[in-house]
């Protein structure tokens, strides 16, 4: 069974700015061989988008290029 993680997008991205890290840095830290579905929601807990975190950092890096292009507009419109 896939583990589900829900993240409040605005808070998450503000924290990343403060820490000087990217979401990919954080994702790499939680890869443990088990797929995880990460769902991003707004401050009203409304769905924005999701990402299935793969089991390896190598696969995540492949996904990073596609994900960044596909969701760049959604991420910038969170505030």
Secondary structure, 3 states (H helix, E strand, C coil): CCEEEEEEHHHHHHHHHHHCCCHHHHHHHHCCCCCEEEEEECCCCCEEEEEEECCCHHHHHHHHHHHHHHHHHHHHCCC
